[in-house]
Amino acid sequence: MAVVGELDFESFVRRRRERRGPFVGGEGERAYAYALDRTVRSGFDKVKPVELAIAASVRMFKAFGKGQLLGGAVKVSERQFPRVHGLAKECAETLGIAVPSVYIVNSPTLNAATYGTQDDSFILVHSALVDHFEDDELRSVLGHEAGHIHNDHVVYLTALHFLTQMAGMFVRFSVTPAMLGLRAWARRAEVTCDRAALLCTKDVSATERSLAKLALGSRKLYEDLDLEELLAQDAEGREGPGRFAELFATHPFLPKRILALRVFAESRLYRGHAGLGDDGLTMEEVDREVGNLVQVVGR
């Protein structure tokens, strides 16, 4: 049995199932979470390479990883960057988690990420993202990252981060099994957290726009972006050998994410939360349709 720092791995799994909060379904699982996120993640409890990677990653994080990630970052608080803090607080209240620690790091890349352990996690936001995004779009990004915390993704994301770094330092094949498993899970986790973003914004357009802006990254082009043209790329991406590149990616291709989000927007869970009525798709119906949309090969 692996020991994750001071955290017994079986205890971690048990605590994950026992935690409660909004949108919680059976056995403590988040009712909005993509079913394959839960299924693949539960399988990690029995996969030795992943279990060992998680244990090693938490030890690395505690030893030097947190200092490395936050060495040049600036912490968000009520007094410092109150705009960002307020949005993070709103998302935390929506999902029923403690207000997460948020840091700003100087970077021209539009990105945000969540790292740490289940007991010591934080959101890292690149400064360019704050500059480019309106409040509703930034709320979507913070809601997505808060979704990782709400769904107990953090140790797995941290493990994937360190494994990716280690692959360049050591023999790649020694970490490949764990990396491939974690990347396959990560693509499904992104679907879950896009749903968390929508629960926080209650605004489909804003959530879709935030995803598109992350991919585009140019103020000069935002106004001319045609989302339907972007979604038409989904069909193009399913042709030719290039589609297999997604097998090694940590995120589904962007058109798939937006299409999957639109399906969730038709769910009874989301519509009830957003005050749009008590009708809509069940989560089983949502996940079945999303599974067809986001699968890597074929449809």
N, C-alpha and C positions, 0 to 999 in steps of 0.2 A: 504494500500500500504506500503510495507516494505521500510525502509530507510537503506541503506547499508553504515554505517558510515556517512560520509558527502555526500555520493553518493545516489541519488534517484534511486531506482531499475528500474523504467520505463525509466529514462534517460539513465541508463547504457545499457539497451536493445536497445534503439534507437541509441545510439552512436555506439554500436557494429555493427549495420546494416549499418551505414553511413561511417564507416572507409574504406579507399581505400588502395590499394597496389597491388603488382604483384599477379597473379593467382586469382584475384577476379572475381566472377561471378555475377549473378543477385542478387539484393537487398544487395549488399555488402558482400555476403557470399564468402568464399574462394573456388575457383573452384575445388581444389584438395581434399577438405574435404570430408570425408565419409558421405554420405547423412544421415545415421542414427545418427551420431554424432550431426548434425544440428537439426534433427527432435526431438530427445530426449531432447536436450538442450533447444530448443524453448518451449517445454512443461513445463520446470521448471518455466517459467514465470507465470504459472498458478497453480503451486503446492505449497500450503502454507507451508508444513513442510520444503521443500527445500529452499523456499524463506526466511523463518525465519532463517534456518541454515546458509545461505549465509550472512545475515545481522549480525548474532551473530559472525560468523567467522571473518568477516572483523573488527568488533569491537575488538575482541580478538587479531587479528593480530596487529592492531594499538596500543593496550594497552601494550601487552608484547610478542606477538608471534614472531615478527621479531627479537627482542633481544634474545629470547630463541633459535631460529633457527641459528642465526649468532654469538652467543656468543663466540664460539671457532673457527670460520671460518676466512679465510684469503682472502681478496678481490683480484681479478685478475685485472691487468691493463696493459697498454703498457710497463711499466717499470718492473712490477712484474708479472712473468709468462707470457711473451709475446707470447709464443707458444699457450697457451690456449686462450689468448685474441685475437690473430690473427684469429684463427679458429672460434671463436664466432662472430667476425666482419664479416667474409666471409658469415656465415650463415644468419646473420641479413641483409646483403646486398642482398642476394638471395631472401629472403622472404619480403624485403621491410619494415623492422621494425627498430627502434632505436637499437643500440648495447646494448644488455641486460647486467645488472650487473651480474657478475659471481663470485662465492665464492668457495674456496676449503675448505673442512672439512676433518679432520683426521678420516678415517674409512677404515677398511680392506675389506668392502663389495663393490662390483662393483655396483655402483648405481649413479643416478643423479635425481634431481627433481626440479620442479618449484613451487614457492610459492609467495604469496603476494596479491595485488589488481591489478586491471587493470592499475592503475596509478603508482604503486610502486611494481613492480615484480622483482624477481631475480632467477637465476639458481644456485642450490647448487650441486656441483660435489664432489664425494668422492675421496679421494686422491689415493686409490688403482686403480681406473679406469684410472686415468692419467698415472699411472705406467705401467699398462697392455696394454693400447691401443696405436696403431700406429696413426699417424695424421689423416688418412682417416677414421679410426674407431671412433676416438674422434670427428671428424667433424660430423659424423653421429649422435652421442649422443647429441651434442650441437644443431644440426639441429632439432632433435626430440623435445628437450626442447624449442627451439625457436618457433617451431610449436605450442606449447601450448600457447605461448604469442600471436603469429600471429592470432590464432583462438579464442582468448578471453576465454581461458579455466581457467585462473589463479584463479579467485575467487572460482570456483567450486572445483578445486583441493585443495585449501586452506581449504574450507569448509569440504571436505572429510577428510583431515588430522586432523583437530580439532575434528570432530565427532568421528573418530576412537580413538583418545585419550580420549575423554569424555565418550565413551562407557565403558571404564574400571573404570571410576571414579563415574559414576552415573548409574541409572537403565538402562540397555541396551535397553529394549523395547521402552524407550522414544525417542531414537535417531535412532532406526532401520528403520523406514519408509524412512527417509531422506538418511540414509546410503545405503540402497538397491537401491534406485533410482539413487544416485550418482555413485555407483559402476557399475550399468548397463550402465550408460552413459560413465563412465571412460573407459570401455572396448572398446567402439566405438571410443572414443577420441584417444586411443592409435593407432588405425588403421589410423586415420587422421595424427597423428604426425610421424608415421613410413613413411608415404608418404612425409611429410616435410623433413625428414632426407634424403630420396632418392633424392629429389629435390636439396638439399644442396651438396650431394656427387657426384651426377650423376654417381654413381658406385654401381650397384646392389650387387656385391660380397662383397664390403666393408660394405655395410649397413646390409646385411645378417650376415656377420661375426661378426659385433658389437653386434647384437642381440644374436647370439649363445654364444659369449664370456660372455655376461652379465649373461647368465644362467649357464655357466660352471664354470667360475671363477678360473681356474687353468692353469698356464703357462705350466705345464708339459703335459697337455692334449690337448692343442690347436692344435698342429701339427697332432694329430691322430683323430681329429674330422672329421667325415664324415657327411656332411650336409644332404645328401640324406637319410642316416640312421636315422638322427634326424627327418626328415620330415615324415618318415614312422611311427613315433610315433603318428601322427595325427589320423590314423585309430585306433590304440590301445586306444587312449584317448577318443574315441567316444563309447567305449563299457563299460558296467557295470555301477554301481551307482556312481563310482568315477567322472564321467563326470559332475555330478550335482554340484561338488565343485566349478566349474567355475562360478556358479551363484553368489557366494560370493566374487569373485576375482575382483581386479581392472584392471587386464590385461588379454587379451585372452591367452590361452595356446600358448607357443612359436611356435610350428609347424604351427599353424593357422596364426600367425603374419607373418611368412616368406612366406607362401603360398599366403596370401593376398597381400603382398608386390610385389610378382612376377606378380600378375594380374595387379597391378597398373603400373608396369614397361612396360606392353604391351599397355598402354593407349596412345592415341594421344597427350594428354597434356604432359605426361612425355617425350615421344619420341621427340616431338618438342622442349622441353626445353633442352634436352640432345644432340640435333643436330643429332638425329637418323632417321629423316624423318618426314613427316606430315601424316603418316598413323597410324592406331592403333585403339584400342577400344575407344568408347565414355565413358565418366564418368558414364553415366547411365548403360552401359553394365558392366563396372568395378564394380560398386556398387552392381549390381544384382548378379554377380558371387561371390564377396566377402561376400555378405550376406549369401549365401549358405555355404561358407567356415567357417565363424566365429560364426554362430549360436551355442548356447550352447548345445541344445538337438536335436539330429537327424540331418539328412541332406537330 
